[in-house]
């Protein structure tokens, strides 16, 4: 009952966020200095005045801004995100055709990062060993190195030099290894740092001492009792990262020449393809709203204390 | 319509490319002479992606490299600027230069099996006129009767044959246009994308690749192709990789056979690989240059313009910055424009700091402020330059920094903003700049019309300098009014002389186009706009 009501409130709040995001994006794009006609016709050519007028009428750009805004909102409600200036395809179909590839990349990367970060904190937290030092250095390196550079380095060695994983040919999972590793490394750094910190704290709690006195092995203490405490920050960071990766894996997609939302985001921003930019803004806002709701539900699963206080 | 920027080629302009030196491979057919061409095999190319496979619907960006082997055109232009029969077996131009009659070849079919006849050609040209206003060609009407297509122009327009030879004007099956929506044609795919070229689409994955397979019915190659009949290759796989270093890595590691858009910094590396050859051609068009805004002070004074031209060691900086991938430019057309480049302008000015300073003193900029920059009436001699992001690259940015230092030495404060195209567009409209730096790619000398004719300012073309010169207008109009080769060359030579004499433009560097190619790949050519040519004559040695 409580959950249902809370969920309903959340969904309404989410809709408000979406409306705000759409309006803000619309307002900002109005301030763009570019002339959409130039974009529609191609940024590499100049356009005759007659053709300019014809294109303006075609895309409704000759109408007042207020009217364009109303029209824009009405279309969104009907699920129509408009037509790309550049590709002449509907924005929905563009996003639809790219989404799969991005989802695969983002979910595999986040999953790999979580597994690596869990292992790293299980093995190294609360200990002062050389392994911990080595892992911390890797984390620091991965946090401070741009994904672009990690990608190029991985390519140089694993594709160009040793020819283990192709960048040109499409060989199923083998083509996925390097981009997933690139993104996972970038996420792993911060995730692992936070999770270990959290596990360090947990290992100092009295209940851990109790568990130890019951004769549990060190591994069982960590696996059954301490790991749970790292899940809350893990959920927070990984859902947020996952949302960010949807439109934010631009660089990785570009380096590896993969289809995906990042690539069309970059293309659309560079070319001022406004309908596509809008569509992506809305999609990302939608994904973040949804992920927040999902994260809240996951918190309850991960932490029984939240269930008690909510009841 | 006029193309500008390094990746751009217009539909109006013509192109021809020349080989930079005999050390490099020359097109076409030179390599083929060593060996008998062999049929079969798959060519793997890493390049940029075309956005829309229907070239009339989408923008022209990147379409040439990927799509020119899918679509055929009416006529073919060779690198010397001459025209050859293709889908038009012959053509006639009326005395008054206003009527073009093309006789369409028999027996040509599109990939979907429908015939490519005079009516199909008329349909395509009409669509070009309706959707793209025929670039800026003054087309009045298009009609077809039996096997002849007749195009009437409102005014004489000498680049017309060139426009028709451009890869962006390849013909699409009218049946496919009626059958599929714009969206489906832009996305393209086997069956949907129906040209008549030597290759047809086998598959397309947007953002990833475009795979072409041989059209076994093909028997209508242009008269200037190296062979006739079917293409040699079974398949061409175009893989789209945006990152320069990744494309280069892909050919170096043998994952691809050809890489386009090779950056200058990779040249030495590629030369050191024994399995690769570097193909290089000079980009036809207007060199990378400074367009000088003469509508206001300080560049309305020819002495200041001349001071800028002799006040820096342009040629010396080019060797230092472009690493052998550009040559110093003096004429407003690059040497690759066979029809028109004026070689007599080579080295017609040299670095002379003293002369530059004297000219500036004479122009009234004789006092200096506390930072050493010249001032007049309390205003500093500041020149604000603009370039748009797609027009610039690492070398040009570096070069501009060198120029900034050189100009500072003669007391000129040069500021250069590299901004996105939209912002640049807004500043052009507001006349808020002194210098624009870019290059324009196309081998047709009529490029100069768009860049310098008095009425062709930014609202419709690229006369960023607001040049208004009767003699120049006269020469450019002469070049437009006749298709006679010698008369055209004379007109454009005169135009370049005026541009140089009045310093309407400071040409800086003749850019080159670089391809990294595996040595087993033979018969690679360059197209008339400096892009890689059709894959029709390409073959793989075993």
Interface residues (C-beta under 8 A of the other chain):
Chain A: X32 X33 X34 X35 X38 X39 X41 X42 X43 X44 X45 X46 X47 X48 X49 X50 X51 X86 X87 X88 X89 X90 X93 X97 X98 X101 X152 X155 X156 X159 X160 X161 X163 X166 X167 X168 X169 X170 X253 X254 X255 X256 X257 X258 X259 X260 X263 X264 X267 X270 X272
Chain B: X1 X2 X3 X4 X5 X7 X8 X10 X44 X46 X51 X52 X57 X58 X59 X60 X61 X132 X133 X136 X182 X183 X186 X187 X205 X206 X207 X208 X209 X239 X240 X241 X242 X243 X245 X246 X249 X250 X252 X253 X255 X256 X389 X390 X420 X421 X422 X423 X425 X426 X450 X458 X459 X460 X461 X462
